[in-house]
């Protein structure tokens, strides 16, 4: 079971063609995928905020609850808002 965020997170990631692409993230599992497969957060695994977001998303995916889902979304928003989130050419 995957709980849907109350509102999707919109984030810019690098598309397969190398150009900027808007990604709509609706669930914790989609957030994990965006971080690990699409580079959201810039693969900054040594950054505490990146680690916190990954941890909260994993917890929300494994043990779904309203509180965990809200925390995961908030953590995802933080890394999606960072300028280094995706190094893109518009």
C-alpha positions, 0 to 999 in steps of 0.5 A, a space after each residue: 500500500 502506498 499513500 498518496 500525498 495530499 498535494 503532489 510535489 512538483 520538481 525539476 529533474 533532468 530528462 532523458 534528453 538532458 533537458 529540464 523536465 517537470 516531474 509530478 511526484 504523488 507518492 513516497 515511492 515516486 519520491 524515492 524513485 525521483 531521488 535515486 533514478 532521476 537525480 532529485 536532490 543531486 545525489 548528495 548522499 552525504 547531505 543531511 537533508 538528502 539523507 533525511 528525505 530518503 529516510 522519511 520517504 522509505 519509512 512512509 513507503 514501508 509503514 504508511 500513515 498520514 503523519 509519515 506521509 506528511 513528513 515525507 512530503 515536507 522533506 521531499 519539498 526541501 530537496 526539490 526546492 534546492 537549486 542544486 537539486 538538478 543541474 539543468 540547462 533550461 
